[in-house]
Amino acid sequence: MQKTKLSHIIEIPIIKDEGFLCFAEENKHIPFPIKRFYYILDVDDGAIRGKHAHKETQQVLFCLRGSIKILLDNGSEKEEVFLDKPNQGIFLDKMMWHDMIDFKKDTLLLIIASDIYREEDYIRDYDNFISLIKTL
C-alpha cells in the first residue's frame, strides 16, 4: 500500500498473457464489502466531477483508461492525486471531499463503493462539509 498525504493508493494484481487482466476482491484488495460500482466516461473538456463528500460511504477510484486528477480535502488539508494506471486506485474514506478534474480525452473512471446510492449520504455543499467536519 502506497500512502499519500490524505489517503493511500490501492494496487491490484495485473496479469499479462495475451493481454492484461486486473482483478480485485472485496475485503482483500478493496477494504470494504462492495455494494455498488459505476463508471464515468466521455466527460466534457474542463468539467469538474464529484464536488461532494459522503457521510458514510467509502470508495475506491480506478482510472481504467486515460488519466485524471483527484483533488482530496479532509477539511484541514488538501492533496492532488494523479491516476493513470488501471491497476492503481485511490481510496476515499468517508468525509473526504473530492473533485475530479483534468479528464484526458477517452478517460474511463471506475468507482467501487461500500454502499448503495442514498442521496442523504451525500454532502454537496462545501461550507456544510466544513461545518460537519468541525463537529467530528
N, C-alpha and C positions, 0 to 999 in steps of 0.2 A: 504494500500500500504506500503510495507516494503522497505525503502530506502537502497541502497548500496552506496558506495563511489561515483561511477560514473553514476549510473542508479537507477532502482528500480525493485523489484520483483512484478510481477502481479500474484495475486492469483484468480483463477476462482472457481466457485462453484463446489462442488463434492457431488453427491447424492448417498447414499448407499441404495440399496434394495437387489435384488438377486446378484448384482454385484455393480460396481461403474460406475457412469455416470458423466462426466465432460463436461461443455459447456462454450462457450464464445460468446459474441455478440460484433459486431463492434461498436465503439464509446461509449461503456459501459465498458466492461472488456478490450477489445483491443482498445487502444487510437487513432485509425485511421480507415478509411474505408479499408476493406480488398480487395486487388486486386489479391493476389496470395498466394498460400501456397505450400510448398514442404516438403519433409522429407528425412532424411539421415539415412541409416541403413547399417549393415554389413561392418563397417569401419575396415580397416586393423589395426592390432596392431601397435601402435606407430605413426599412421598417424596424421597429423595436417591438419584440415579442416579450411575453412574460409580464413584467411590470406588476408583480404581486409576490406575496409570501403565502404560506399555508400555516394554519394554526396547528394541525396535527400530521398532515401528510408528509412523508419523506419521498424523495425521488432520486433517480439516477438518470443523467442525460448522456446519451451516446451520439456522437456525430458520425453517422454511418458513411456519409459521403460529403465531400466539401469541407468547409471549415466555418467556425463560428466563435464569437467571443461571448462569454457569460460573465456578467457583472454581478458579483455577490456582495451582499450588505447585511451584516448581522445587527445593525442598529448602532454599533460603535466603531466598526472597522469595515473597510471595503477592499475588494480584491477583484482583479480581472483574470479570468482563466480562458485559455485558448484551447479549443478542441478541434483536432483534425485527424485523429486516428480511430478507426472503427472499433478497436478493442480496448479503448480507454474512455471512461466516463467520469463525470463529476458527481459526487454525492451531494445532494441538497437536503440538509436536515430540516425539520420543521422550524418555522420562524426565521427563515432565510429569504430575504428579499432578493429577487433575481430578475435581471433584464437580459435578454438575448439579442445581440446586435451583430452587425457586420457579417451577415449571412453571405457566404460566397455563392455565386450562381450554382444552381443544382444541388445545394446542400440538402441533406436528409437528416433530420434530427429525431432520434427515438427517445421517448421518455417513459421510464418504468416507474410506477407509483405504488405506494403502500396502501392506498385506499381508493375506493370508487369516487367518482365525481360527486362532490357535495358543495354547492355554492357557498354554504355557510362556513366552510373550511378556508375560504379564500379571504385574504386581506388585500384589497385592491387600491386602497388609499395610503400613500406613503406616510403621511402625518399620523394616521391611525395606527399604522405599523409601529412607528417610533413610540407612540403612547403606550401601546400594548407591551412592547419590549421593556419599557421602564418599569412595568408592574411585575415582571417576572423575577 
